[in-house]
Amino acid sequence: MRRCEVAWLPTDDERWSAYVTDGEPPELAFFCPACAEREFGDD
């Protein structure tokens, strides 16, 4: 899984998304809107 280096600021209009990983133990991974679209599509 590739991740960008975009910084998220609380004042940004676009919101990041959190996804649970398939690893053991499962962890939260946060993605900017562009990376979430690239990794997970239009869900």
C-alpha distance matrix in Angstrom:
0.0 3.8 6.6 10.1 13.2 15.2 17.7 18.9 22.6 24.6 26.8 24.1 24.7 21.1 19.5 16.0 14.7 13.9 12.1 12.8 10.3 11.5 12.2 15.8 16.8 14.7 13.6 13.1 10.1 11.5 10.5 13.1 14.7 13.4 9.7 10.6 12.6 10.2 7.7 10.7 13.7 17.1 17.5
3.8 0.0 3.8 6.8 10.1 12.3 15.2 16.8 20.6 23.0 24.9 22.1 23.0 19.6 18.5 15.2 14.8 14.7 13.8 15.2 13.2 15.0 15.5 18.9 19.6 17.5 15.8 14.7 11.2 11.5 9.9 11.6 13.4 11.6 8.1 10.4 12.2 9.6 8.4 12.0 14.4 17.6 18.6
6.6 3.8 0.0 3.8 6.7 8.8 11.4 13.1 16.9 19.4 21.3 18.7 19.9 16.7 15.6 12.3 12.6 12.8 12.9 14.7 13.5 16.1 16.5 19.7 19.8 17.6 15.1 13.4 9.6 9.0 7.3 8.7 11.3 10.1 6.9 9.4 11.9 10.2 9.5 12.7 15.0 17.6 18.6
10.1 6.8 3.8 0.0 3.8 5.6 8.9 11.2 14.8 17.8 19.3 16.5 18.1 15.1 14.7 12.1 13.5 14.4 15.3 17.7 16.9 19.7 20.1 23.2 23.2 20.8 18.0 15.9 12.2 10.5 8.3 8.0 10.7 9.1 7.2 10.4 12.5 11.2 11.6 14.7 16.3 18.5 19.9
13.2 10.1 6.7 3.8 0.0 3.8 6.4 9.6 12.9 16.2 17.7 15.5 17.7 15.4 15.1 12.8 14.9 15.8 17.3 19.5 19.0 22.1 22.1 24.8 24.4 22.3 19.1 16.9 13.5 11.6 10.1 9.4 12.5 11.7 10.4 13.4 15.6 14.7 15.2 18.0 19.7 21.6 22.8
15.2 12.3 8.8 5.6 3.8 0.0 3.8 6.5 9.7 13.1 14.2 11.8 14.0 11.8 12.0 10.5 13.2 14.9 17.0 19.8 20.0 23.3 23.7 26.5 25.8 23.4 20.0 17.3 14.0 11.2 9.3 7.3 10.3 10.0 9.8 12.5 14.5 14.5 15.5 17.8 18.9 20.2 21.5
17.7 15.2 11.4 8.9 6.4 3.8 0.0 3.8 6.5 10.1 11.5 9.9 12.9 11.5 11.3 10.2 13.3 14.8 17.5 20.2 20.8 24.4 24.6 26.9 25.9 23.5 19.9 17.0 14.3 11.3 10.5 8.7 11.8 12.6 12.6 14.5 16.9 17.5 18.1 19.9 21.2 22.1 23.0
18.9 16.8 13.1 11.2 9.6 6.5 3.8 0.0 3.8 6.7 8.5 7.0 9.9 8.7 8.1 7.6 11.1 12.9 16.2 19.0 20.4 24.1 24.6 26.9 25.6 22.9 19.4 16.1 13.8 10.3 9.8 7.8 10.5 12.4 12.8 13.8 16.3 17.6 18.1 19.3 20.4 20.7 21.3
22.6 20.6 16.9 14.8 12.9 9.7 6.5 3.8 0.0 3.8 5.4 5.4 9.0 9.4 9.2 10.0 13.6 15.4 18.9 21.8 23.4 27.2 27.7 29.7 28.2 25.6 22.0 18.6 16.9 13.4 13.3 11.2 13.3 15.5 16.3 17.0 19.3 21.0 21.6 22.5 23.4 23.3 23.7
24.6 23.0 19.4 17.8 16.2 13.1 10.1 6.7 3.8 0.0 3.8 5.5 8.3 9.4 8.7 10.3 13.4 15.2 19.0 21.8 24.0 27.7 28.5 30.2 28.5 25.8 22.3 18.8 17.7 14.3 14.6 12.8 14.4 17.2 18.2 18.2 20.5 22.6 23.0 23.3 24.2 23.6 23.6
26.8 24.9 21.3 19.3 17.7 14.2 11.5 8.5 5.4 3.8 0.0 3.8 6.5 8.9 9.7 12.2 15.6 17.9 21.6 24.7 26.9 30.7 31.6 33.6 32.0 29.1 25.6 22.1 20.7 17.1 16.7 14.2 15.1 17.7 19.4 19.5 21.2 23.6 24.5 24.8 25.1 24.2 24.6
24.1 22.1 18.7 16.5 15.5 11.8 9.9 7.0 5.4 5.5 3.8 0.0 3.8 5.5 7.2 9.8 13.4 16.2 19.7 23.1 25.1 28.7 29.9 32.2 30.9 27.8 24.5 20.8 19.0 15.2 14.1 11.1 11.6 14.1 16.0 16.3 17.8 20.1 21.3 21.6 21.7 20.9 21.6
24.7 23.0 19.9 18.1 17.7 14.0 12.9 9.9 9.0 8.3 6.5 3.8 0.0 3.8 6.4 9.9 13.0 16.3 19.6 23.1 25.4 28.9 30.5 33.0 31.7 28.4 25.4 21.6 19.9 16.1 14.6 11.6 10.9 13.5 16.0 15.7 16.6 19.4 20.8 20.6 20.2 18.7 19.5
21.1 19.6 16.7 15.1 15.4 11.8 11.5 8.7 9.4 9.4 8.9 5.5 3.8 0.0 3.8 6.8 9.8 13.3 16.4 20.0 22.1 25.5 27.3 29.9 28.9 25.5 22.6 18.8 16.8 13.1 11.2 8.1 7.1 10.0 12.3 11.9 12.9 15.6 17.0 16.9 16.6 15.4 16.3
19.5 18.5 15.6 14.7 15.1 12.0 11.3 8.1 9.2 8.7 9.7 7.2 6.4 3.8 0.0 3.8 6.6 9.9 13.2 16.7 19.1 22.6 24.3 26.7 25.5 22.1 19.2 15.4 13.8 10.2 9.1 7.1 6.9 10.5 11.8 10.7 12.5 15.4 15.9 15.4 15.9 14.9 15.0
16.0 15.2 12.3 12.1 12.8 10.5 10.2 7.6 10.0 10.3 12.2 9.8 9.9 6.8 3.8 0.0 3.8 6.8 10.0 13.5 15.6 19.1 20.7 23.2 22.1 18.8 15.8 12.1 10.1 6.5 5.5 4.6 5.8 9.2 9.3 8.2 10.9 13.2 13.1 13.0 14.2 14.1 14.0
14.7 14.8 12.6 13.5 14.9 13.2 13.3 11.1 13.6 13.4 15.6 13.4 13.0 9.8 6.6 3.8 0.0 3.8 6.6 10.3 12.6 16.0 18.0 20.5 19.5 15.9 13.4 9.8 8.3 5.6 5.4 6.6 7.1 10.3 9.5 7.1 10.1 12.5 11.5 10.7 12.4 12.4 11.5
13.9 14.7 12.8 14.4 15.8 14.9 14.8 12.9 15.4 15.2 17.9 16.2 16.3 13.3 9.9 6.8 3.8 0.0 3.8 6.9 9.6 13.1 14.8 17.0 15.8 12.3 9.8 6.1 5.5 4.4 6.4 9.2 10.5 13.1 11.4 9.0 12.4 14.2 12.2 11.5 14.1 14.6 13.0
12.1 13.8 12.9 15.3 17.3 17.0 17.5 16.2 18.9 19.0 21.6 19.7 19.6 16.4 13.2 10.0 6.6 3.8 0.0 3.8 6.4 9.6 11.8 14.3 13.6 9.8 8.2 5.6 5.3 6.4 7.9 11.3 12.2 14.2 11.8 9.1 12.3 13.5 10.7 9.7 12.9 14.0 12.0
12.8 15.2 14.7 17.7 19.5 19.8 20.2 19.0 21.8 21.8 24.7 23.1 23.1 20.0 16.7 13.5 10.3 6.9 3.8 0.0 3.8 6.8 8.7 10.7 10.0 6.2 5.6 4.7 6.2 8.9 11.1 14.7 15.9 17.6 14.9 12.5 15.5 16.3 13.0 12.1 15.5 16.9 14.6
10.3 13.2 13.5 16.9 19.0 20.0 20.8 20.4 23.4 24.0 26.9 25.1 25.4 22.1 19.1 15.6 12.6 9.6 6.4 3.8 0.0 3.8 5.5 8.4 8.5 5.2 5.4 6.2 6.6 10.1 11.9 15.7 17.2 18.1 14.9 13.1 16.0 15.9 12.2 12.2 15.9 18.1 16.3
11.5 15.0 16.1 19.7 22.1 23.3 24.4 24.1 27.2 27.7 30.7 28.7 28.9 25.5 22.6 19.1 16.0 13.1 9.6 6.8 3.8 0.0 3.8 6.8 8.1 5.9 8.0 9.8 10.4 13.8 15.3 19.0 20.2 20.8 17.5 15.7 18.1 17.6 13.8 13.6 17.2 19.6 17.6
12.2 15.5 16.5 20.1 22.1 23.7 24.6 24.6 27.7 28.5 31.6 29.9 30.5 27.3 24.3 20.7 18.0 14.8 11.8 8.7 5.5 3.8 0.0 3.8 5.5 5.0 7.2 10.1 11.0 14.7 16.7 20.4 22.2 22.8 19.2 18.0 20.8 19.9 16.2 16.6 20.4 22.9 21.1
15.8 18.9 19.7 23.2 24.8 26.5 26.9 26.9 29.7 30.2 33.6 32.2 33.0 29.9 26.7 23.2 20.5 17.0 14.3 10.7 8.4 6.8 3.8 0.0 2.9 5.1 8.0 11.6 13.4 17.2 19.6 23.4 25.3 26.2 22.7 21.3 24.2 23.6 19.9 20.1 23.9 26.1 24.1
16.8 19.6 19.8 23.2 24.4 25.8 25.9 25.6 28.2 28.5 32.0 30.9 31.7 28.9 25.5 22.1 19.5 15.8 13.6 10.0 8.5 8.1 5.5 2.9 0.0 3.8 6.4 10.1 12.5 16.2 19.1 22.8 24.9 26.1 22.7 21.3 24.5 24.2 20.6 20.7 24.4 26.4 24.2
14.7 17.5 17.6 20.8 22.3 23.4 23.5 22.9 25.6 25.8 29.1 27.8 28.4 25.5 22.1 18.8 15.9 12.3 9.8 6.2 5.2 5.9 5.0 5.1 3.8 0.0 3.8 7.0 9.5 13.1 15.9 19.6 21.4 22.8 19.6 17.9 21.0 21.0 17.5 17.3 20.9 22.7 20.5
13.6 15.8 15.1 18.0 19.1 20.0 19.9 19.4 22.0 22.3 25.6 24.5 25.4 22.6 19.2 15.8 13.4 9.8 8.2 5.6 5.4 8.0 7.2 8.0 6.4 3.8 0.0 3.8 6.5 9.9 13.1 16.7 19.0 20.5 17.4 16.0 19.5 19.7 16.4 16.5 20.2 21.9 19.9
13.1 14.7 13.4 15.9 16.9 17.3 17.0 16.1 18.6 18.8 22.1 20.8 21.6 18.8 15.4 12.1 9.8 6.1 5.6 4.7 6.2 9.8 10.1 11.6 10.1 7.0 3.8 0.0 3.8 6.6 9.9 13.4 15.6 17.6 14.8 13.2 16.8 17.5 14.6 14.6 18.0 19.4 17.6
10.1 11.2 9.6 12.2 13.5 14.0 14.3 13.8 16.9 17.7 20.7 19.0 19.9 16.8 13.8 10.1 8.3 5.5 5.3 6.2 6.6 10.4 11.0 13.4 12.5 9.5 6.5 3.8 0.0 3.8 6.7 10.3 12.8 14.2 11.3 10.2 14.0 14.3 11.7 12.4 15.7 17.4 16.3
11.5 11.5 9.0 10.5 11.6 11.2 11.3 10.3 13.4 14.3 17.1 15.2 16.1 13.1 10.2 6.5 5.6 4.4 6.4 8.9 10.1 13.8 14.7 17.2 16.2 13.1 9.9 6.6 3.8 0.0 3.8 7.0 9.7 11.6 9.4 8.5 12.3 13.2 11.5 12.2 14.9 16.2 15.5
10.5 9.9 7.3 8.3 10.1 9.3 10.5 9.8 13.3 14.6 16.7 14.1 14.6 11.2 9.1 5.5 5.4 6.4 7.9 11.1 11.9 15.3 16.7 19.6 19.1 15.9 13.1 9.9 6.7 3.8 0.0 3.8 6.4 7.9 5.7 5.3 9.0 9.9 9.0 10.1 12.2 13.6 13.7
13.1 11.6 8.7 8.0 9.4 7.3 8.7 7.8 11.2 12.8 14.2 11.1 11.6 8.1 7.1 4.6 6.6 9.2 11.3 14.7 15.7 19.0 20.4 23.4 22.8 19.6 16.7 13.4 10.3 7.0 3.8 0.0 3.8 5.6 5.4 6.1 8.6 10.0 10.5 11.6 12.7 13.5 14.4
14.7 13.4 11.3 10.7 12.5 10.3 11.8 10.5 13.3 14.4 15.1 11.6 10.9 7.1 6.9 5.8 7.1 10.5 12.2 15.9 17.2 20.2 22.2 25.3 24.9 21.4 19.0 15.6 12.8 9.7 6.4 3.8 0.0 3.8 5.6 5.1 6.2 8.7 10.0 10.3 10.4 10.5 11.8
13.4 11.6 10.1 9.1 11.7 10.0 12.6 12.4 15.5 17.2 17.7 14.1 13.5 10.0 10.5 9.2 10.3 13.1 14.2 17.6 18.1 20.8 22.8 26.2 26.1 22.8 20.5 17.6 14.2 11.6 7.9 5.6 3.8 0.0 3.8 5.5 5.2 6.3 8.7 10.1 9.8 10.8 13.0
9.7 8.1 6.9 7.2 10.4 9.8 12.6 12.8 16.3 18.2 19.4 16.0 16.0 12.3 11.8 9.3 9.5 11.4 11.8 14.9 14.9 17.5 19.2 22.7 22.7 19.6 17.4 14.8 11.3 9.4 5.7 5.4 5.6 3.8 0.0 3.8 5.4 5.0 6.0 8.3 9.3 11.4 13.0
10.6 10.4 9.4 10.4 13.4 12.5 14.5 13.8 17.0 18.2 19.5 16.3 15.7 11.9 10.7 8.2 7.1 9.0 9.1 12.5 13.1 15.7 18.0 21.3 21.3 17.9 16.0 13.2 10.2 8.5 5.3 6.1 5.1 5.5 3.8 0.0 3.8 5.4 5.2 5.6 7.0 8.6 9.5
12.6 12.2 11.9 12.5 15.6 14.5 16.9 16.3 19.3 20.5 21.2 17.8 16.6 12.9 12.5 10.9 10.1 12.4 12.3 15.5 16.0 18.1 20.8 24.2 24.5 21.0 19.5 16.8 14.0 12.3 9.0 8.6 6.2 5.2 5.4 3.8 0.0 3.8 5.6 5.5 4.6 6.1 8.4
10.2 9.6 10.2 11.2 14.7 14.5 17.5 17.6 21.0 22.6 23.6 20.1 19.4 15.6 15.4 13.2 12.5 14.2 13.5 16.3 15.9 17.6 19.9 23.6 24.2 21.0 19.7 17.5 14.3 13.2 9.9 10.0 8.7 6.3 5.0 5.4 3.8 0.0 3.8 5.9 5.9 8.8 11.1
7.7 8.4 9.5 11.6 15.2 15.5 18.1 18.1 21.6 23.0 24.5 21.3 20.8 17.0 15.9 13.1 11.5 12.2 10.7 13.0 12.2 13.8 16.2 19.9 20.6 17.5 16.4 14.6 11.7 11.5 9.0 10.5 10.0 8.7 6.0 5.2 5.6 3.8 0.0 3.8 6.1 9.5 10.6
10.7 12.0 12.7 14.7 18.0 17.8 19.9 19.3 22.5 23.3 24.8 21.6 20.6 16.9 15.4 13.0 10.7 11.5 9.7 12.1 12.2 13.6 16.6 20.1 20.7 17.3 16.5 14.6 12.4 12.2 10.1 11.6 10.3 10.1 8.3 5.6 5.5 5.9 3.8 0.0 3.8 6.8 7.0
13.7 14.4 15.0 16.3 19.7 18.9 21.2 20.4 23.4 24.2 25.1 21.7 20.2 16.6 15.9 14.2 12.4 14.1 12.9 15.5 15.9 17.2 20.4 23.9 24.4 20.9 20.2 18.0 15.7 14.9 12.2 12.7 10.4 9.8 9.3 7.0 4.6 5.9 6.1 3.8 0.0 3.8 5.8
17.1 17.6 17.6 18.5 21.6 20.2 22.1 20.7 23.3 23.6 24.2 20.9 18.7 15.4 14.9 14.1 12.4 14.6 14.0 16.9 18.1 19.6 22.9 26.1 26.4 22.7 21.9 19.4 17.4 16.2 13.6 13.5 10.5 10.8 11.4 8.6 6.1 8.8 9.5 6.8 3.8 0.0 3.8
17.5 18.6 18.6 19.9 22.8 21.5 23.0 21.3 23.7 23.6 24.6 21.6 19.5 16.3 15.0 14.0 11.5 13.0 12.0 14.6 16.3 17.6 21.1 24.1 24.2 20.5 19.9 17.6 16.3 15.5 13.7 14.4 11.8 13.0 13.0 9.5 8.4 11.1 10.6 7.0 5.8 3.8 0.0
